[in-house]
C-alpha cells in the first residue's frame, strides 16, 4: 500500500513554523510597498479608498514569527526544556 505521508510527524514535539519560507510571505514582502504606491491611481475608482487597517494587518503579518517583535518563553515543567515562541 502506498503511504501518502512519507515521514511520520511527532505531534508531541514542537515544530516551529517558518512563515518567511512560504511563497505567499515572499510575495507580500516583495510587492506590498509597490501596491501601496500605485493602488490609488489604478484601483480607487473601482474599489474605493484604501482602508488603513489593511496596511496594519499586512505589517503585523510580516512581523509575525520574528523574535525581534516579541516572544514568549515556553518551559516544560517536567523536564525543564525551554524554547522561544515568536
C-alpha positions in Angstrom: 0.0 0.0 0.0 1.3 3.5 -0.9 1.8 5.8 2.1 0.5 9.3 1.3 2.7 10.8 4.2 6.3 9.8 3.6 7.5 10.8 7.1 5.7 10.4 10.3 5.1 13.6 12.3 5.6 13.5 16.0 2.9 15.9 17.3 4.3 15.8 20.8 7.4 17.7 19.7 7.1 21.4 18.9 7.5 22.0 15.2 8.3 25.8 14.7 6.7 27.3 11.7 8.8 29.3 9.2 6.4 31.9 7.6 9.3 33.5 5.7 9.7 30.3 3.7 6.3 30.4 2.2 5.7 31.8 -1.3 2.8 33.9 0.0 5.1 35.6 2.5 7.7 36.3 -0.1 5.2 37.7 -2.5 3.7 40.1 0.1 7.1 41.1 1.3 8.3 41.8 -2.2 5.3 43.6 -3.6 3.2 45.2 -0.9 5.0 48.5 -0.8 4.6 48.8 -4.6 0.9 48.0 -4.3 0.5 50.8 -1.7 2.1 53.3 -4.0 0.1 52.5 -7.1 -3.2 51.4 -5.6 -5.0 54.8 -5.5 -4.2 55.6 -9.1 -5.1 52.2 -10.5 -7.9 50.8 -8.4 -9.5 53.6 -6.3 -12.2 54.4 -8.9 -13.3 50.7 -8.9 -12.6 49.6 -5.3 -12.9 52.7 -3.2 -10.5 54.3 -0.8 -7.6 52.4 0.8 -8.5 51.4 4.3 -5.7 52.0 6.8 -6.3 48.7 8.7 -5.1 46.8 5.5 -1.6 48.2 6.0 -1.7 47.4 9.7 -2.7 43.8 9.1 0.0 43.3 6.4 2.7 44.8 8.7 1.6 42.6 11.6 1.7 39.6 9.2 5.2 40.4 8.1 6.4 40.9 11.7 4.8 37.6 12.9 7.4 35.0 13.7 10.2 37.5 14.1 11.6 37.3 17.6 12.6 41.0 17.5 8.9 41.9 17.7 8.2 39.9 20.9 8.2 36.3 22.1 7.1 34.0 24.9 9.5 31.7 26.7 7.9 28.3 26.9 9.2 25.9 29.5 8.3 22.3 30.2 7.7 21.9 34.0 8.7 18.2 33.8 12.0 18.2 32.0 12.9 21.9 32.1 13.3 22.2 28.3 12.8 25.7 27.1 12.2 27.4 23.7 11.2 30.9 22.5 7.9 31.2 20.7 7.6 34.3 18.4 
